């Protein structure tokens, strides 16, 4: 038995999950991808604003 049979095959490195290969995307697909990313940024900013306002309200309650 050869020791190579015991080792799992080496997979080539790949891009992180969730990040498409921009080289194979058309210009229209790239514009759509930008729009999706901008919508996600807006969603995250809204979550940050909500958390900051909740934190401010909590701080006001416990301020002496």
N, C-alpha and C positions, 0 to 999 in steps of 0.2 A: 504494500500500500504506500502510495506517495503522500508526503505531508501536504502537498498542494491541494489534495482532495479534502483535507480537514479544515482548511481556511475558507471563510466565506469569500465570494468574489468581490473584488474592489469595484465600487461604482464610481463613475466620474463625478467630480463635484458639480452640484447643481445650484441654481439660483434659490434664494430663500423662498419659502412658501408665501404665496400671495403677491409676489412681484413678477409680473409678466415680462416676457422677453420683448423689449421695446424694438429690437431690430426687425422682428417679423411682423410688427403691427403696421397697418396702413396709417396715413395721415388722419383719416376720419376716426379710426379706432383710437389713435393717440389723443385726439380732441375729446372723444367720449371718456377716455381714461382720466384726463385732466378734470373734466366735469365731475366725474365720480369722486375723485380725490378732493376737489374743492368742497363738495357736499359733505364728505366725511370730516374735513377740517371744520366746517361750520357746525356740524353736530358735536364735535369734541369741544369747540369753543363754548357752545351753549351749555354743555355739561360742566365745564370749568366755571362759567358764570353762575350756574345754579349752586355749585358747591361753595363758591366764594360768598354768595349772598347768604347761604345757610350758615356758613362759618361766622359771618359778620353778625347775624342775628343771635347766634349762640354766644359770641363774645359780648354782645350788648347785655344779654341776660345775666351773665356772670361777672360783669364789671361792677366794681363797688365804687 
